[in-house]
Protein backbone atom coordinates (compact mmCIF):
# COMPACT_ATOMS: atom_id res chain seq x y z
CA UNK A 1 0.00 0.00 0.00
CA UNK A 2 1.45 3.32 -0.99
CA UNK A 3 1.14 6.65 0.73
CA UNK A 4 -0.19 8.06 -2.55
CA UNK A 5 -3.10 5.61 -2.61
CA UNK A 6 -3.94 6.38 0.98
CA UNK A 7 -3.64 10.13 0.42
CA UNK A 8 -5.88 9.98 -2.66
CA UNK A 9 -8.71 8.23 -0.83
CA UNK A 10 -8.38 10.46 2.22
CA UNK A 11 -8.43 13.58 0.03
CA UNK A 12 -11.81 12.35 -1.23
CA UNK A 13 -13.16 12.34 2.33
CA UNK A 14 -12.57 8.71 3.26
CA UNK A 15 -11.33 8.07 6.82
CA UNK A 16 -7.88 6.48 7.10
CA UNK A 17 -9.13 3.15 8.44
CA UNK A 18 -11.69 2.75 5.64
CA UNK A 19 -9.14 3.77 3.01
CA UNK A 20 -6.62 1.22 4.29
CA UNK A 21 -9.26 -1.50 4.37
CA UNK A 22 -10.35 -0.72 0.80
CA UNK A 23 -6.78 -0.88 -0.50
CA UNK A 24 -6.07 -4.17 1.29
CA UNK A 25 -9.33 -5.71 0.04
CA UNK A 26 -8.35 -4.70 -3.48
CA UNK A 27 -5.19 -6.78 -3.21
CA UNK A 28 -6.86 -9.73 -1.48
CA UNK A 29 -10.02 -10.03 -3.59
CA UNK A 30 -8.43 -11.82 -6.59
CA UNK A 31 -6.89 -14.38 -4.24
CA UNK A 32 -10.09 -14.85 -2.24
CA UNK A 33 -12.08 -15.49 -5.43
CA UNK A 34 -9.93 -18.55 -6.13
CA UNK A 35 -10.58 -20.08 -2.70
CA UNK A 36 -13.57 -22.18 -1.67
CA UNK A 37 -16.26 -19.94 -0.16
CA UNK A 38 -15.68 -20.99 3.47
CA UNK A 39 -11.96 -20.25 3.20
CA UNK A 40 -12.59 -16.91 1.52
CA UNK A 41 -14.97 -15.91 4.30
CA UNK A 42 -12.45 -16.92 6.95
CA UNK A 43 -9.69 -15.03 5.15
CA UNK A 44 -11.83 -11.90 5.05
CA UNK A 45 -12.60 -12.22 8.78
CA UNK A 46 -8.93 -12.62 9.64
CA UNK A 47 -7.91 -9.64 7.53
CA UNK A 48 -10.66 -7.53 9.09
CA UNK A 49 -9.46 -8.47 12.59
CA UNK A 50 -5.87 -7.67 11.64
CA UNK A 51 -6.85 -4.31 10.18
CA UNK A 52 -8.81 -3.39 13.32
CA UNK A 53 -5.74 -4.14 15.41
CA UNK A 54 -3.45 -2.18 13.10
CA UNK A 55 -5.64 0.91 12.92
CA UNK A 56 -7.72 0.89 16.09
MORAFEN-V852355 format. One record per residue. N is the residue number from 1. RES is the residue in one letter. PHI is phi in radians with two decimals (999 if undefined). OMEGA is omega in whole degrees, 0 to 359 (999 if undefined). BURIAL is I if it has 16 or more other ideal C-beta (glycine too) atoms within 10 Angstrom, else O. Layout:
[[N,RES,PHI,OMEGA,BURIAL] [N,RES,PHI,OMEGA,BURIAL]]
This chain:
[[1,X,999,182,O] [2,X,-1.75,177,O] [3,X,-1.10,180,O] [4,X,-1.13,178,O] [5,X,-1.08,181,O] [6,X,-1.10,179,I] [7,X,-1.06,181,O] [8,X,-1.02,181,O] [9,X,-1.15,179,I] [10,X,-1.18,179,O] [11,X,-1.21,176,O] [12,X,-1.65,175,O] [13,X,1.67,181,O] [14,X,-1.51,177,O] [15,X,-1.08,184,O] [16,X,-0.98,183,O] [17,X,-1.12,178,O] [18,X,-1.19,179,O] [19,X,-1.11,179,I] [20,X,-1.09,180,I] [21,X,-1.09,180,I] [22,X,-1.12,180,O] [23,X,-1.13,180,I] [24,X,-1.09,179,I] [25,X,-1.05,178,O] [26,X,-1.09,177,O] [27,X,-1.36,186,O] [28,X,-1.43,186,O] [29,X,-0.93,180,O] [30,X,-1.06,178,O] [31,X,-1.24,182,O] [32,X,-1.09,180,I] [33,X,-1.12,181,O] [34,X,-1.46,182,O] [35,X,-1.53,170,O] [36,X,-1.04,187,O] [37,X,-0.92,183,O] [38,X,-1.14,177,O] [39,X,-1.26,179,O] [40,X,-1.10,178,I] [41,X,-1.11,179,O] [42,X,-1.13,178,O] [43,X,-1.04,179,O] [44,X,-1.09,178,O] [45,X,-1.11,181,O] [46,X,-1.12,179,O] [47,X,-1.14,178,I] [48,X,-1.06,179,O] [49,X,-1.11,180,O] [50,X,-1.13,180,O] [51,X,-1.14,178,I] [52,X,-1.08,179,O] [53,X,-1.22,182,O] [54,X,-1.33,184,O] [55,X,-1.73,186,O] [56,X,-1.40,999,O]]
